[in-house]
Amino acid sequence: MQTIHLFTYTLHLADNAMILAQRNSEWCGHGPVLEQDIAITNISLDLLGQAKNFYEYAAKLYNELPAVEKEKADLYVPRLWKSFNRELNEDDLAFLRDEHQYLNILLVELPKGDWAVTILRQFFFSAYQYLLYTHLRESKDEQLAAIAEKSLKEVTYHLRWSSEWVVRLGDGTVESNNRINQALNDLWPFTGELFIAAGYEKAVAENETGVDVSIHQNRWLQRVSTVFEEATLKTPAVDWMQSGGKQGSHTEHFGFMLSEMQYLQKTYPNLTW
């Protein structure tokens, strides 16, 4: 029998990919050069595809939940969908929920900033996703394992691409080095949440369907340190970290982004492509 923890965990994975896809897509037509404009747009599409797969599975899990657990899961289900008189689907979860119902980490919702901010955030997140999906491939849940297997091929490219750009900016000109150092100071306090396991992450890790991300923090730091050394960057000495996104508490930027992302679906409810 599926549990609410698996539903919530799958929703969290979907939200992470969806929100970063939205942020990265803001570069479409605005990249520094055509080749990199296309690259960041393709990464956005990859993340959007991952989100779609996770949302589809989350909707299936919800529709199959026992009535008692469905009542608990309704905390994360859009109220507007209830009027549609049909089963929950991936578009409902992606576009109709309220701000507090999203479970993405804060890092992915921050404004896109300049190119250095976008690059460094993608590097941090891809290094995290690489470890996560590598582990998730061994999940006892066949659907999660399959999504992780497919997504890992994309994330491997995302990690290589962003790593190369971190080095290029860090070990480049005075201007590029200043910009990525500023991005590092701004983003680093949001990286700790990657490895603060929420209750649903711990629950799915116990039955080996999901991943307790806290066990991968040292490996992530090693990857980051290796790239930073080549990029002539220093890891900030910051102990206190921002958190709350995994529980639905978000930054002031999130609501503005959602209003733009959800405009079409909320203006024309039950819209289908």
C-alpha positions in Angstrom: 0.0 0.0 0.0 1.3 3.4 -0.9 1.7 6.0 1.8 1.4 9.8 2.1 5.1 9.9 2.6 5.9 8.6 -0.8 3.4 11.0 -2.4 4.9 14.0 -0.5 8.4 12.9 -1.4 7.6 12.5 -5.1 6.0 15.9 -5.0 9.1 17.4 -3.5 11.3 16.0 -6.2 8.9 17.3 -8.9 8.8 20.8 -7.3 12.6 21.1 -7.2 12.9 20.4 -10.9 9.8 22.4 -11.9 10.8 25.6 -10.2 14.4 25.6 -11.4 13.2 24.9 -14.9 11.0 28.0 -14.6 13.8 30.1 -13.3 16.3 28.9 -16.0 13.7 29.5 -18.7 13.8 33.2 -18.0 17.1 33.2 -19.9 15.5 32.1 -23.1 16.4 34.7 -25.7 18.7 36.5 -23.2 21.7 34.3 -22.9 25.2 35.8 -23.2 25.8 34.1 -26.6 23.5 32.0 -28.8 25.1 28.6 -27.9 24.8 29.1 -24.2 21.2 30.6 -24.6 20.3 27.2 -26.2 22.2 25.2 -23.6 20.4 26.8 -20.6 17.1 26.5 -22.4 17.7 22.8 -23.0 18.6 22.3 -19.4 15.3 24.0 -18.5 13.5 21.5 -20.8 15.3 18.6 -19.2 14.2 19.7 -15.7 10.7 20.2 -17.0 10.6 16.7 -18.3 11.8 15.4 -14.9 9.2 17.4 -13.2 6.5 16.0 -15.5 7.5 12.4 -14.8 7.5 13.0 -11.0 4.2 14.9 -11.1 2.5 12.2 -13.1 3.6 9.6 -10.6 2.6 11.8 -7.6 -0.9 12.2 -9.1 -1.2 8.5 -9.6 -0.1 7.9 -6.0 -2.7 10.4 -4.7 -5.5 8.9 -6.8 -4.7 5.4 -5.3 -4.4 6.5 -1.7 -6.9 5.2 0.9 -9.5 7.7 1.9 -7.9 8.3 5.3 -4.5 9.1 3.8 -6.1 11.2 1.1 -7.5 13.6 3.7 -3.9 14.1 4.9 -2.5 14.5 1.4 -5.2 17.1 0.6 -2.8 19.6 2.4 -0.8 19.6 -0.8 -3.6 19.3 -3.4 -5.0 22.3 -5.2 -8.5 23.3 -4.0 -9.5 24.4 -7.5 -9.1 20.9 -8.8 -11.9 19.6 -6.5 -14.4 21.4 -8.8 -13.3 19.6 -11.9 -15.0 16.3 -11.1 -12.1 14.1 -12.3 -9.0 12.5 -11.1 -6.0 14.6 -10.1 -3.3 15.0 -12.9 0.2 16.4 -13.3 -0.9 19.8 -14.6 -3.1 20.3 -11.5 -0.1 19.7 -9.2 2.3 21.8 -11.3 0.1 24.8 -11.9 -2.8 25.1 -9.4 -1.3 24.8 -6.0 -0.9 27.7 -3.6 2.5 28.9 -2.5 2.6 27.0 0.8 1.8 23.7 -0.9 5.1 23.6 -2.9 7.9 21.7 -1.3 10.9 22.8 -3.3 14.1 24.0 -1.7 14.7 27.7 -1.4 17.7 27.7 -3.6 15.8 27.0 -6.8 13.3 29.7 -6.4 15.7 32.6 -6.0 15.7 35.2 -8.8 17.9 34.2 -11.8 20.3 37.1 -11.2 23.2 37.5 -13.6 24.9 34.7 -15.5 27.2 33.9 -12.6 24.2 33.3 -10.2 22.5 31.0 -12.7 25.6 29.0 -13.4 26.6 28.6 -9.8 23.1 27.6 -8.7 22.9 25.1 -11.5 26.3 23.6 -10.4 25.2 23.3 -6.8 21.9 21.7 -7.7 23.3 19.4 -10.4 26.0 18.1 -8.1 23.2 17.4 -5.6 20.9 15.8 -8.2 23.7 13.6 -9.4 24.2 12.0 -6.0 20.5 11.9 -5.4 19.5 10.1 -8.6 22.5 7.8 -8.5 21.2 6.6 -5.1 17.5 6.7 -6.2 18.2 4.3 -9.0 18.4 1.6 -6.3 14.9 2.5 -4.9 12.6 -0.4 -4.1 9.9 1.7 -5.9 10.3 0.8 -9.5 8.8 4.0 -10.9 11.1 6.3 -8.9 14.1 4.1 -9.9 13.1 4.4 -13.6 12.7 8.2 -13.4 16.1 8.5 -11.7 17.8 6.3 -14.2 16.5 8.3 -17.2 17.1 11.7 -15.5 20.7 10.8 -14.5 21.9 10.9 -18.1 20.6 14.5 -18.3 22.0 15.6 -14.9 25.5 14.2 -15.8 25.6 16.7 -18.7 24.2 19.5 -16.5 26.9 18.9 -14.0 29.7 18.9 -16.5 28.4 22.0 -18.3 27.9 24.0 -15.1 31.3 22.9 -13.7 33.1 24.1 -16.8 31.4 27.5 -16.5 32.2 27.8 -12.8 35.9 27.3 -13.7 35.6 29.7 -16.7 34.1 32.5 -14.6 36.2 31.9 -11.5 39.6 31.6 -13.3 38.7 34.2 -15.9 38.8 38.0 -15.9 38.7 40.2 -12.8 35.1 41.0 -13.7 34.0 37.4 -14.0 35.8 36.4 -10.8 34.1 39.3 -8.9 30.7 38.3 -10.2 30.9 34.6 -9.3 32.3 35.5 -5.9 29.3 37.7 -5.3 27.1 34.9 -6.4 28.8 32.5 -4.1 28.3 34.8 -1.1 24.6 35.2 -2.0 23.8 31.5 -2.7 26.0 29.6 -0.3 23.6 30.1 2.7 20.9 28.3 0.8 22.9 25.2 0.0 22.6 23.7 3.5 18.9 22.9 3.0 19.8 20.4 0.3 21.0 18.1 3.0 18.6 18.8 5.8 16.3 15.8 5.5 12.6 16.5 5.9 10.3 14.1 7.7 9.0 12.6 4.4 12.6 12.1 3.2 13.5 10.2 6.3 10.3 8.1 6.1 10.9 6.9 2.5 14.6 6.3 3.2 13.7 3.9 6.1 11.8 1.6 3.7 14.4 2.1 0.9 12.0 3.8 -1.5 13.7 7.2 -1.2 16.9 8.9 -0.2 17.9 10.5 3.1 20.0 13.3 1.5 21.9 14.1 4.6 24.2 11.1 4.0 25.5 12.7 0.8 26.6 16.1 2.1 30.3 15.2 2.4 30.5 13.8 -1.1 28.8 16.9 -2.4 31.3 19.1 -0.6 34.1 17.2 -2.1 32.8 17.7 -5.6 32.3 21.4 -5.0 35.7 21.8 -3.4 37.4 20.1 -6.4 35.8 22.5 -8.9 36.3 25.5 -6.7 40.1 24.7 -6.5 40.3 24.8 -10.2 38.2 27.9 -10.4 40.3 29.7 -7.7 37.3 30.1 -5.4 37.1 29.6 -1.7 34.3 28.0 0.2 32.6 30.6 2.4 32.9 30.1 6.2 29.1 30.2 6.9 27.6 28.0 9.6 24.0 29.2 9.6 21.8 28.1 6.6 18.5 29.1 5.3 15.7 26.5 5.3 12.0 26.0 5.2 11.2 25.3 1.5 10.8 21.6 2.1 8.0 22.4 4.6 6.3 25.0 2.4 7.8 28.2 3.8 9.2 30.2 0.9 11.1 33.5 0.1 9.3 36.7 -0.9 10.3 36.0 -4.5 8.3 32.8 -4.8 4.8 34.2 -5.0 5.7 36.6 -7.8 7.2 33.8 -9.8 4.2 31.5 -9.3 1.7 34.2 -10.4 3.4 34.4 -13.7 3.9 30.6 -14.0 0.3 29.8 -13.2 -1.4 32.7 -15.0 -2.8 30.6 -17.9 -4.1 27.7 -15.9 -5.8 29.8 -13.3 -7.3 32.2 -15.9 -8.7 29.2 -17.9 -9.4 26.5 -15.3 -9.2 22.9 -16.5 -7.3 23.9 -19.7 -5.9 21.1 -21.8 -3.3 21.4 -24.5 
